[in-house]
Amino acid sequence: MTGAASPTLSDAQILDEFRSAGALLDGHFILSSGLRSPRYLQCARVLMNPARGARLATTLAARLPDDVRAAISAVVSPAMGGVIAGHEMGRALGVDAMFLERPDGVFHLRRGFALAPGQKVLMMEDVVTTGLSSREAIAAIRAAGGEVIAAAALVDRSNGSVDLGVPFFPLIRLDVPSYAPDALPPELAAIPAIKPGSRAA
């Protein structure tokens, strides 16, 4: 595995990387799922420093089970959020990294990206909350001929409840409450909501 000699991070060091990047925000946030949260993790800030992104990906790659890591021959991520995370994961694993786009609302491989029939793929995300985009990405990879043997993410925000239909390996789990828009606690409802993610209008 390329980069295997690089030092990996402890859980405390991983959280320090997010804090140092100013990636943990407090307020009233509209998540890409439509749910609301008092905290927001902006992974783009964590990944804007290439050395930091490499450290996180190297640590996550090292935590994958040996048989899974050895079998992966490509990393595929959903755009936009997963592109950099997937690229760094491909570097850490020593395999090609590709990304999916959905110009028509459905994920597809474009730009000349292609998978060989049965090619073993790791689906890589930055953050997983409900798992909807992850499941859509996995379906698109299968439609393109790939076999998704595992999924990974820098952060699992699902409170451990997400089921992607394949083994899932997050780097960290960040248990932050989320609420339906019509079921906000008073202290959250009193703050103007902002949508900081990549899908903001």
C-alpha positions as CSV (number, residue, x, y, z in Angstrom):
1,M,0.0,0.0,0.0
2,T,1.4,3.4,-1.0
3,G,2.0,5.6,2.0
4,A,1.9,2.7,4.5
5,A,5.0,4.0,6.2
6,S,3.4,7.3,7.0
7,P,2.4,7.7,10.6
8,T,-1.3,7.2,11.4
9,L,-3.3,9.4,13.8
10,S,-5.0,8.5,17.1
11,D,-8.6,9.4,17.7
12,A,-7.6,12.4,19.7
13,Q,-5.3,13.6,17.0
14,I,-8.0,13.2,14.3
15,L,-10.3,15.4,16.3
16,D,-7.5,17.9,16.7
17,E,-7.1,18.0,12.9
18,F,-10.8,19.0,12.5
19,R,-10.5,21.6,15.2
20,S,-7.3,23.1,13.9
21,A,-8.9,23.4,10.5
22,G,-11.9,25.4,11.9
23,A,-14.2,22.7,10.5
24,L,-16.6,22.4,13.5
25,L,-19.1,25.2,13.4
26,D,-21.9,26.1,15.9
27,G,-25.2,27.7,14.9
28,H,-28.4,26.6,13.0
29,F,-27.5,24.6,9.9
30,I,-29.6,23.1,7.1
31,L,-27.9,19.8,6.2
32,S,-27.9,18.4,2.6
33,S,-30.5,15.9,3.9
34,G,-32.9,18.7,4.8
35,L,-32.5,18.0,8.5
36,R,-31.3,20.8,10.9
37,S,-28.4,20.7,13.3
38,P,-26.8,23.0,15.9
39,R,-23.3,21.9,14.7
40,Y,-21.9,21.6,11.3
41,L,-18.8,19.8,10.1
42,Q,-17.3,21.4,7.0
43,C,-15.0,18.7,5.6
44,A,-13.9,20.9,2.8
45,R,-12.0,23.0,5.4
46,V,-10.3,19.9,6.7
47,L,-9.3,18.8,3.2
48,M,-8.2,22.2,1.9
49,N,-4.8,21.5,3.4
50,P,-3.3,18.6,1.3
51,A,-1.0,17.4,4.0
52,R,-3.9,17.2,6.5
53,G,-6.0,15.3,4.0
54,A,-3.2,12.9,3.4
55,R,-2.8,12.2,7.1
56,L,-6.5,11.5,7.5
57,A,-6.7,9.3,4.5
58,T,-3.6,7.4,5.4
59,T,-5.0,6.7,8.9
60,L,-8.4,5.6,7.5
61,A,-6.7,3.3,4.9
62,A,-4.6,1.7,7.7
63,R,-7.8,1.0,9.7
64,L,-9.4,-1.0,6.9
65,P,-9.4,-4.8,7.4
66,D,-6.4,-6.3,5.6
67,D,-8.5,-8.4,3.3
68,V,-10.6,-5.4,2.2
69,R,-7.6,-3.1,1.7
70,A,-5.8,-5.8,-0.4
71,A,-8.9,-6.3,-2.6
72,I,-9.6,-2.7,-3.5
73,S,-8.6,-1.7,-7.0
74,A,-10.4,1.6,-7.3
75,V,-11.9,4.3,-5.2
76,V,-15.1,6.0,-6.4
77,S,-16.7,9.0,-4.7
78,P,-19.8,11.1,-5.2
79,A,-19.2,14.7,-6.3
80,M,-18.7,17.3,-4.9
81,G,-18.0,16.5,-1.3
82,G,-16.3,13.2,-1.8
83,V,-14.0,14.2,-4.6
84,I,-11.0,15.3,-2.5
85,A,-11.6,12.6,0.2
86,G,-11.7,9.9,-2.6
87,H,-8.6,11.3,-4.3
88,E,-6.6,11.2,-1.0
89,M,-7.9,7.7,-0.3
90,G,-6.8,6.5,-3.7
91,R,-3.4,7.9,-3.0
92,A,-3.2,6.2,0.4
93,L,-4.3,2.9,-1.1
94,G,-2.2,3.2,-4.2
95,V,-5.1,2.8,-6.6
96,D,-7.0,5.0,-9.1
97,A,-9.7,7.4,-7.8
98,M,-12.8,8.4,-9.8
99,F,-15.9,10.4,-9.0
100,L,-19.6,10.3,-9.9
101,E,-21.6,13.3,-11.1
102,R,-25.4,13.7,-11.5
103,P,-26.1,16.4,-14.1
104,D,-29.5,14.8,-14.7
105,G,-30.2,14.1,-11.0
106,V,-28.8,10.5,-11.1
107,F,-25.1,9.6,-10.4
108,H,-23.0,8.5,-13.4
109,L,-19.3,8.0,-14.2
110,R,-18.3,10.6,-16.7
111,R,-15.2,12.3,-18.1
112,G,-13.9,9.0,-19.5
113,F,-14.0,7.2,-16.1
114,A,-14.9,3.5,-16.4
115,L,-14.8,0.4,-14.3
116,A,-13.9,-3.1,-15.5
117,P,-16.7,-5.7,-15.0
118,G,-16.5,-6.9,-11.4
119,Q,-13.8,-4.4,-10.4
120,K,-13.6,-4.2,-6.6
121,V,-14.4,-0.7,-5.5
122,L,-14.3,1.3,-2.2
123,M,-17.0,4.0,-2.2
124,M,-15.6,6.9,-0.4
125,E,-17.5,9.9,1.1
126,D,-16.5,12.9,3.2
127,V,-19.5,12.8,5.6
128,V,-22.4,10.3,5.9
129,T,-25.6,11.5,7.6
130,T,-28.6,9.7,6.3
131,G,-26.7,7.6,3.8
132,L,-28.9,8.5,0.9
133,S,-26.2,9.8,-1.4
134,S,-23.9,7.0,-0.4
135,R,-26.5,4.4,-1.4
136,E,-27.2,6.2,-4.7
137,A,-23.4,6.2,-5.4
138,I,-23.2,2.5,-4.6
139,A,-26.0,1.8,-7.0
140,A,-24.3,3.9,-9.7
141,I,-21.0,2.0,-9.2
142,R,-22.8,-1.3,-9.6
143,A,-24.6,-0.1,-12.7
144,A,-21.2,0.8,-14.2
145,G,-20.1,-2.8,-13.6
146,G,-18.1,-2.4,-10.3
147,E,-18.4,-4.4,-7.2
148,V,-18.6,-2.3,-4.0
149,I,-16.9,-4.3,-1.4
150,A,-16.9,-1.6,1.3
151,A,-17.8,2.1,1.9
152,A,-15.7,4.6,3.9
153,A,-16.0,8.1,5.1
154,L,-14.1,10.7,7.1
155,V,-17.1,11.2,9.3
156,D,-20.2,9.2,10.3
157,R,-22.9,11.6,11.4
158,S,-25.6,9.0,11.5
159,N,-25.3,8.2,15.2
160,G,-24.3,4.7,14.1
161,S,-27.7,4.1,12.5
162,V,-26.8,4.2,8.8
163,D,-27.0,1.0,6.7
164,L,-25.3,1.2,3.3
165,G,-25.7,-2.5,2.5
166,V,-21.9,-3.0,2.5
167,P,-19.4,-2.9,5.3
168,F,-18.9,0.8,6.4
169,F,-15.7,2.1,7.8
170,P,-15.8,5.8,9.1
171,L,-12.6,7.5,10.3
172,I,-14.6,9.1,13.2
173,R,-18.2,9.1,14.5
174,L,-19.5,12.5,15.4
175,D,-22.8,12.2,17.2
176,V,-24.5,15.6,16.7
177,P,-28.3,15.9,17.1
178,S,-30.3,16.6,14.0
179,Y,-34.0,17.6,13.7
180,A,-36.8,17.8,11.2
181,P,-37.5,21.4,10.3
182,D,-40.9,21.2,12.0
183,A,-39.5,19.7,15.2
184,L,-36.8,22.2,16.2
185,P,-36.0,22.8,19.9
186,P,-36.7,26.4,20.8
187,E,-33.1,27.5,21.2
188,L,-32.4,26.3,17.6
189,A,-35.6,27.8,16.2
190,A,-34.5,31.2,17.5
191,I,-31.4,31.2,15.3
192,P,-31.6,32.0,11.6
193,A,-30.8,28.9,9.6
194,I,-28.0,28.8,7.0
195,K,-27.1,26.1,4.5
196,P,-23.3,25.9,4.4
197,G,-22.9,22.8,2.3
198,S,-22.0,22.4,-1.4
199,R,-25.6,22.1,-2.4
200,A,-26.6,25.6,-1.1
201,A,-28.4,27.7,-3.6
